[in-house]
Amino acid sequence: MTRINHYDVSEVLETDLSEAELEAFIADAHRVVEDRCVPYCDDEGILASIEMYLAAHLATSKDPRVSSVSHEGVDAELGTDGDRYWHQAVLLDPTNRLARPGGFVIATT
């Protein structure tokens, strides 16, 4: 059972996606949080927040909102709103497992 619902995601993400579409992204976010964070964190409030921002991030894949600016022929790409939600989820993750590929540190030489 997920920690959040479509109302929670709608609080941080302005979207025209249906409840069913949001619930699908919430289910995906829940699986990621369960697999990557739960074994290392038992704070349900933090896990719910991570799940919410991760679901918002995933939802922007279907409802992208690109932030860009154009002035006098100069265009600047600021990134997508999805980036903002991803970074928020990563910042809230006390396990740091969302930010690491495969959930573990990659050693490079």
N, C-alpha and C positions, 0 to 999 in steps of 0.2 A: 504494500500500500504506500502510495506516495505521501510525502510530507506536506505537499502544497497542492493547490488546485488552480484552475484557470483564472480565478479572481486574483490570486496572488501575483501571477505573471502579468495580468492586465494592469496591475498597480505600477509596474516598472516599464512596461512595454506598451506603447500605443500601437494597436494593430487592428486590422479588420479580419484577422483569422477567426474561424469559428471555435466554439468551445471544444469540439471534437479534435480539431487540428491542434489546438494548444495542449489538450490532454495527451496527445500522441508525443509531443515534444517533452512534456513533463515526464511521461513514462520513460523516455530515453534518458533524460537527465537523471532520473531516479536510479536507473540501472548503473549509470556511470558513477554516481555518488556512492551507491552501495558497493560497487566493485573496488573503487579507488580510495574512498575516504573512510567509510565506516569501520574497516578493520583497525584504523589508527586514530579515530576520533569518536567519542560517544556523546558529544554535545548536540542534541537534537535541534536546538535553535540555530546553531551555526550550519549544521547539515541542511536544514530547511532553506536557509539563505543561499547557500551554495547551489542547491537544487533550483531555486527560483531564478537566479541569474544565469545559470547554465541553461535552463529551459528557455529563457528569453533569448539567449545567444543562439540556440538551436533554431528557435522560431524565426529568427531573422534570415535564415537560409531560404525560407519560403516567402517571407515578406521583408525583403531587404530594403533598408533605408540608408542610402548612401549620403554621407555628409560631404558636400563639396562647395567650393566658392568660386565664383568667376567674376572678375572685375577688369574691364578694359582689355579684354582679350587674354588675360592671364588666368589660367585655371589652376586651382590647387585642390588636390584630393586629400580629404581629411580622414578617410577611412570609413568603415561602416559602423552603424550603431551596434551591430553584433560584436564588434571589437570591444566596445565599451562594456557590454555585459560579460564577455569572456574575462576581461581584466578584473572586473568586480568579483566574479566567482573565484578567480585565482587568488586575489588579495584576501578573500575571506577564508580560504582553505588553510587551516593550521597544519595540515599534513604535508603540504606542498606537493601532493601527488598529481593534481590536475596539470600543473605546469611542466611536469617531467614526462618525456616520451616513455610510454610503456610503464609509467609509474615508478621508475627507478632512475638513478643517476647514470648517465652515459659517460664513460671514461674515454677521453680522447688523448692521443699522443702526438 
